[in-house]
Structures are given as C-alpha cells and as structure tokens.
Amino acid sequence: LITVKFNGDELPESPLHLEVVDPMRVRLHGPGVTVAYVNTPAEFFVDLKDAGVGKLDIKILNDKGEAIPLEIWKKDTETKVQYTPTEPGKLKFNVLYNGVLVPDGDATVKVLIPSNVNNVKLSGDGLTSGVVGKESEFVADVTDSGDGDLGVQIVGADGKIPAELEKIDDGDRKLVIVKYTPNKAGPTLITVKFNGDELPESPLHLEVVDPMRVRLHGPGVTVAYVNTP
C-alpha cells in the first residue's frame, strides 16, 4: 500500500495498491522440463505459490527460433503446460514472471525419437553358439528403434560374462556390435534390452562348448593294422 500526500492532502488516487512478486520463487517441475519425444505430448507445471500475483509468460522455441504451440491450464497457483514436438532436436524455454526470467526458465530440452524395442534386430553366430576362450560376436541393428541405449547381460555356467558394446552410426544405419568371450562350457543365457525394455526374443539360450576338454582314448589312437578294424 502506497499513500501519497501533497501539502498534507492525500492525492485522489491515493492510496495505491500493488502486488510485490518474487520471480525467484517460481518453480518449474515435471518431465517436460528435461526431455520430450517426437509426436508425443510433454507436460510440466509452473508453481507460483510463493511468488506473489503477477504475469506469467511462457514461450518454447524450436531449433529455428519459432515458438511452438502450447496448451495452458491455470488452477489456483499452479499452471499446467503441455506441448507436442514434431521433430527431433532441441527446444529452448523462455519463462518470465513479470518480465523477469525465473529459475530454470531458460532450460534446454532434448527432443528424442520414441524408442520401439520391437524394431531392434539381432543377428550373428554369438547368439546361437560359443566356444570357451574364443571371442563371440553378435550385432544389434537399432536403426529403426528410435533413441535409446542397448543393454546386454550374459550369464554362463560360471556366472556373468563381461560384454563389450561398440556403437556404429554411419548416418544410414545404427548398429551395436556386442563381443564376449565364454569362460566355461555349459548353458549360457543372453538378455537384451533397449531403453530398459526387453526384446521379444530375449532371453536367448545357447550352449557353450570347450574343445580342449575333448579326450580321445583307445588303442586306435596310437596304432592300427592292415585289414584289421
């Protein structure tokens, strides 16, 4: 409240009422502040509870500097914001309260292509057989699987077997080469996941053999006679 007088007489428009705001008390939260996916609605919330009554201005710009459409719902001191990216890339937030940038109001959000575990294609001899001490290999083609990470766990007769993953991206195809070396003969289980979701054909079962454990014995190994079995 501001009271203004002149020569002891109060001005007609006095007292003046105003609201003091604190943009630093505005809080952004929700998944849409950190990541979004192409053609998938993303949302976040703006909490104004401790910021006072002011004007909220929200813009989200794409890589071209163009503002993307927003849907906004206001309820009491909380505002819900929803947006739907149409292409991969990055989005830049510009959230102001009474013209002042709020905390995290200039966030950058990465837009990813939604992952589809059903589009991961596996191939290679390392999926069906293995030899103790010999490096095995298989390939995961994730070209059409969207953005995400491949996870591989291999468990053999002697416990977990370390796996080495090498990513190859030549622009047209995205591959992950998986290499491992079995250390004991017996049943082996390979579990493959993409973005935490297990592939439909996983887990894969294979048998590891150890040629060094093969033993030849009997008289025919050392000597033989003509026309005699």
C-alpha positions, 0 to 999 in steps of 0.5 A, a space after each residue: 500500500 502506497 499513500 501519497 500526500 501533497 501539502 498534507 492532502 492525500 492525492 485522489 488516487 491515493 492510496 495505491 495498491 500493488 502486488 510485490 512478486 518474487 520471480 525467484 520463487 517460481 518453480 518449474 517441475 515435471 518431465 517436460 522440463 528435461 526431455 520430450 519425444 517426437 509426436 508425443 505430448 510433454 507436460 510440466 507445471 509452473 508453481 507460483 505459490 510463493 511468488 506473489 500475483 503477477 504475469 506469467 509468460 511462457 514461450 518454447 522455441 524450436 531449433 529455428 527460433 519459432 515458438 511452438 504451440 502450447 496448451 495452458 491450464 491455470 488452477 489456483 497457483 499452479 499452471 499446467 503446460 503441455 506441448 507436442 514436438 514434431 521433430 527431433 532436436 532441441 527446444 529452448 524455454 523462455 519463462 518470465 514472471 513479470 518480465 523477469 526470467 525465473 529459475 530454470 526458465 531458460 532450460 534446454 530440452 532434448 527432443 528424442 525419437 520414441 524408442 520401439 524395442 520391437 524394431 531392434 534386430 539381432 543377428 550373428 553366430 554369438 547368439 546361437 553358439 560359443 566356444 570357451 576362450 574364443 571371442 563371440 560376436 553378435 550385432 544389434 541393428 537399432 536403426 529403426 528403434 528410435 533413441 535409446 541405449 542397448 543393454 546386454 547381460 550374459 550369464 554362463 555356467 560360471 556366472 556373468 560374462 563381461 560384454 563389450 558394446 561398440 556403437 556404429 552410426 554411419 548416418 544410414 544405419 545404427 548398429 551395436 556390435 556386442 563381443 564376449 568371450 565364454 569362460 566355461 562350457 555349459 548353458 549360457 543365457 543372453 538378455 537384451 534390452 533397449 531403453 530398459 525394455 526387453 526384446 521379444 526374443 530375449 532371453 536367448 539360450 545357447 550352449 557353450 562348448 570347450 574343445 580342449 576338454 575333448 579326450 580321445 582314448 583307445 588303442 586306435 589312437 596310437 596304432 592300427 593294422 592292415 585289414 584289421 578294424 
